[in-house]
Amino acid sequence: MDSIQVSSLWRNSTTSPHGSGRGIDIVAATRGDVTVRFNNTPAYANQYDQNTEFIEEVYTAFYNDPRVSQVLNPSRMLSRDPNNYYDEPNIWNQPKPQKVNSKFYRLMIAHNNHLHITIWRQ
């Protein structure tokens, strides 16, 4: 990876990892002459589908980093928090299945246009 574009770091929130400075939202990554946007909404779906290998490579790098507790993007949702563990596909663009609770489905929708990582608390 040559560069990343960050859209959000700290923001005033008592319920989000962003409020404690541990949340990072990444909207794009560049390697060479290829820039991918972590956005699977209709306006970006073609570039997302054409660059899934690079997108998966970036996701996996964060997924495998022991400093990272949570990785959310338009395709996958991972939390290693023992009190809130999940590793699920992000199905934001499908009707909400009954087995998925509304709060988690809203989390999926909120991460349809960027890659979010959370750093473990020290």
RODO-2510 file (C-alpha; in nm, 4 decimals, decimal comma):
residues 122
     n   res          X          Y          Z
     1     m     0,0000     0,0000     0,0000
     2     d     0,1367     0,3400    -0,0936
     3     s    -0,1234     0,5597     0,0738
     4     i    -0,4591     0,5599     0,2483
     5     q    -0,7296     0,8232     0,2725
     6     v    -0,8742     0,8576     0,6227
     7     s    -1,2157     1,0179     0,6667
     8     s    -1,2522     1,0053     1,0425
     9     l    -1,0421     0,9595     1,3533
    10     w    -1,1501     1,1123     1,6838
    11     r    -1,5011     1,2520     1,7127
    12     n    -1,7161     1,3449     2,0064
    13     s    -1,8862     1,0208     2,1030
    14     t    -1,9310     0,8375     2,4290
    15     t    -2,0537     0,5157     2,2632
    16     s    -1,8095     0,4795     1,9741
    17     p    -1,4414     0,3818     1,9695
    18     h    -1,3924     0,7093     1,7819
    19     g    -1,4669     0,8925     2,1097
    20     s    -1,1666     0,7351     2,2768
    21     g    -0,9443     0,7879     1,9725
    22     r    -0,9273     0,4179     1,8846
    23     g    -1,1505     0,4201     1,5731
    24     i    -1,0149     0,4864     1,2253
    25     d    -1,2306     0,5144     0,9126
    26     i    -1,0518     0,4594     0,5819
    27     v    -1,2278     0,5462     0,2569
    28     a    -0,9580     0,4630     0,0023
    29     a    -0,6214     0,2956    -0,0448
    30     t    -0,3709     0,3353    -0,3272
    31     r    -0,1013     0,1065    -0,4591
    32     g     0,0820     0,2142    -0,7722
    33     d    -0,1754     0,3542    -1,0107
    34     v    -0,4694     0,1691    -0,8518
    35     t    -0,6891     0,3463    -0,5966
    36     v    -0,9780     0,1562    -0,4445
    37     r    -1,2613     0,3032    -0,2446
    38     f    -1,4003     0,0886     0,0360
    39     n    -1,7481     0,1677    -0,0858
    40     n    -1,9964    -0,0859    -0,2163
    41     t    -2,2878     0,1516    -0,2702
    42     p    -2,4299     0,1567    -0,6260
    43     a    -2,2161     0,4533    -0,7355
    44     y    -1,8945     0,2607    -0,6586
    45     a    -2,0014    -0,1028    -0,6937
    46     n    -1,8188    -0,1627    -1,0245
    47     q    -1,4786    -0,0453    -0,8956
    48     y    -1,5384    -0,2362    -0,5726
    49     d    -1,6103    -0,5573    -0,7648
    50     q    -1,3119    -0,5057    -0,9980
    51     n    -1,0667    -0,4615    -0,7099
    52     t    -1,1830    -0,7222    -0,4608
    53     e    -0,8371    -0,8819    -0,4414
    54     f    -0,6708    -0,5551    -0,3303
    55     i    -0,9626    -0,4735    -0,0975
    56     e    -0,9387    -0,8189     0,0604
    57     e    -0,5607    -0,7830     0,0948
    58     v    -0,5995    -0,4576     0,2908
    59     y    -0,8810    -0,6037     0,5037
    60     t    -0,6728    -0,9143     0,5798
    61     a    -0,3700    -0,7071     0,6799
    62     f    -0,5790    -0,5316     0,9456
    63     y    -0,7586    -0,8570     1,0344
    64     n    -0,4231    -1,0227     1,1074
    65     d    -0,2820    -0,7295     1,3057
    66     p    -0,2931    -0,8170     1,6790
    67     r    -0,3318    -0,4466     1,7677
    68     v    -0,6689    -0,4382     1,5879
    69     s    -0,9822    -0,5534     1,7709
    70     q    -1,2425    -0,4739     1,5058
    71     v    -1,2460    -0,4582     1,1243
    72     l    -1,5663    -0,3594     0,9449
    73     n    -1,6124    -0,2991     0,5734
    74     p    -1,8835    -0,3326     0,3090
    75     s    -1,8129    -0,7068     0,2763
    76     r    -1,7144    -0,8387     0,6211
    77     m    -1,7626    -0,7578     0,9875
    78     l    -1,5153    -0,8804     1,2517
    79     s    -1,4954    -0,8082     1,6226
    80     r    -1,2501    -0,9942     1,8445
    81     d    -1,3948    -0,8439     2,1633
    82     p    -1,4708    -1,1456     2,3863
    83     n    -1,7856    -0,9701     2,5084
    84     n    -1,9056    -0,8941     2,1558
    85     y    -1,7392    -1,1403     1,9157
    86     y    -1,8580    -1,1734     1,5565
    87     d    -1,7129    -1,2651     1,2181
    88     e    -1,9901    -1,2278     0,9631
    89     p    -2,0416    -1,1221     0,6041
    90     n    -2,1774    -0,7688     0,5747
    91     i    -2,5178    -0,8125     0,4111
    92     w    -2,6172    -0,4434     0,4264
    93     n    -2,7471    -0,4542     0,0674
    94     q    -2,9935    -0,7379     0,1359
    95     p    -3,3225    -0,7278     0,3226
    96     k    -3,2614    -0,7773     0,6951
    97     p    -3,2763    -1,1481     0,7777
    98     q    -3,4766    -1,2338     1,0877
    99     k    -3,1717    -1,3903     1,2550
   100     v    -2,9846    -1,0544     1,2416
   101     n    -3,0826    -0,8100     1,5149
   102     s    -3,1691    -0,4540     1,4125
   103     k    -2,8745    -0,2925     1,5925
   104     f    -2,6218    -0,5167     1,4133
   105     y    -2,7960    -0,4602     1,0789
   106     r    -2,7666    -0,0814     1,1308
   107     l    -2,3946    -0,1358     1,2010
   108     m    -2,3698    -0,3189     0,8686
   109     i    -2,5424    -0,0349     0,6824
   110     a    -2,3214     0,2242     0,8541
   111     h    -2,0119     0,0458     0,7154
   112     n    -2,1210     0,0111     0,3520
   113     n    -1,8940     0,2945     0,2363
   114     h    -1,5668     0,2679     0,4292
   115     l    -1,3266     0,0392     0,6132
   116     h    -1,3364     0,0869     0,9898
   117     i    -1,0735    -0,0452     1,2297
   118     t    -1,0680    -0,0261     1,6076
   119     i    -0,7460    -0,0465     1,8062
   120     w    -0,7527    -0,2512     2,1295
   121     r    -0,7641    -0,0560     2,4540
   122     q    -0,4295    -0,0524     2,6345
***
